[in-house]
Amino acid sequence: MLNGVLVEASVHFFEGVEKLLEIWFDDSDNEDYDLRRIPRANWETLLQAVKCEIISFSKNDAIDAYVLSESSMFVSKRRWILKTCGSTTLLKSLKPLLELVPQYGFNEITDMFYSRKNFSRPELQAFPHRGFCEEVEYLDTLFEEGRSYCLGSINRECWYLYTFSTNKHIKRPPRIHESSEPDQTIEILMQNLDNEIMCKFSKEKFSTSAEVTKATGIDKLLPDMDIDDFLFDPCGYSMNGISANGEYMTIHITPESNFSYVSFESNVSRNNYAELINRVVKTFKPGKFVITIFANKTSPAYATMKELELEYTEVTSWKRSNMQYCSFPLYNLLFAQFCQCA
C-alpha cells in the first residue's frame, strides 16, 4: 500500500480512500466451520483478483490479521473483512469468495456491508469501481435484495454504503437470523493532515516501522493491541492491531502533502467513542475528517452513539459540518463530518 505508485505517466498520485467490505456468514455449532481454516494460498489467489498481495501476517486465538500491499484483511470464525485502497478492484473478490467458503461449511451470508468515502480522483478507478452506480449494479447481480445509500453531500463530500441483513439473501432462501453477538465498528477518515506528522511516515525519517509506531504515538491509541506494522519505501505506512478477545484496529497512511489521507478503523467496544476519537485526531491533526459508527442492538454503543457529537465538539476546536443518523433492522449508523474552526 501507499508505496509511491505512479498512476499516470507525469502525475504522482495515490488514492488513499479505501473500499471496505465486511461479511458475516451463517452461525453454526459445528466447530469445524471456521473461515480461519482457509489456507493462505487460497487467500492469495483471491487477492490476485483484487490486485493486491499479502505482505505481513499476525494471529491469535480469535482473529487472523493480514497487512496487504493495499491495506488489510481480517479473518475470524465467521466474519471476513477486506479493506483496500489505490485502484484495487475489491468487489472482484466476491465471486471467488462465494465459491470458496462453502468448502469450509458456510453457505449463507447473514450480514454484508460495502462502504467507501467518495474518491479524490474517481477517474483513475477500474471496473467495477468507476462510480457508485456501477458498484451497485455489480453488487445487485450477486445480492437480490441489497440496498444502497449515500450520506453527506452528493455534490461535495459523501460516504456510500451498500448493505443487506437478515432476510436478504444470495440466490437462495434465507435462514431466520438474529444477531446476538455484540458488534460495532468505528471509522475515522482523515484528510489534509499535518505535514510535520506526515513526514515521519517515510524511509527518510525512520528505517523501521516499529520506530514510526512509537514516535508517532500510534502504539498508545489502543495500548492492549498487539501490533503488526509496515513502513513502505519511499513512504507510506500500514498497521494491524489485534487483541485476545477478537478486537482489532487498523491504520493506513498516505503521507504525501498533495493528497494526504489517514484511515483509522476498529471494532473496540465503547459506550462512548469521544475519548478515542480525540486521541486519534490529536495524533494525526487532520484538516477535516469523517466519522462513521456502526453498532448492533447488543452493542454498548447502540443506544449512545447519538451522544458522541455533542460531547465531542464541546471540548475541541472542531466544527461539525454534517451529521446523519440511520436505523437499520439490526444496526444503528452514525455519520458525521468535521472541519477545523477558523
Secondary structure, 3 states (H helix, E strand, C coil): CCCCCCCCCCCCCCCCCCEEEEEEECCCCCCCCCHHHCCHHHHHHHHHHHCCCEEEEEECCCCEEEEECCEEEEECCCEEEEEECCCCCHHHHHHHHHHHHHHHCCCCEEEEEEEEECCCCHHHCCCCCCCHHHHHHHHHCCCCCCEEEEEECCCCCEEEEEEEECCCCCCCCCCCCCCCCCCEEEEEEEEEECHHHHCCCECCCCCCHHHHHHHHCHHHCCCCCEEEEEECCCECEEEEEECCCCCEEEEEEECCHHHCEEEEEECCCCCCCHHHHHHHHHHHCEEEEEEEEEEECCCCCCCCHHHHHHHHHHCCCEEEEEEEEEECCCEEEEEEEEEECC
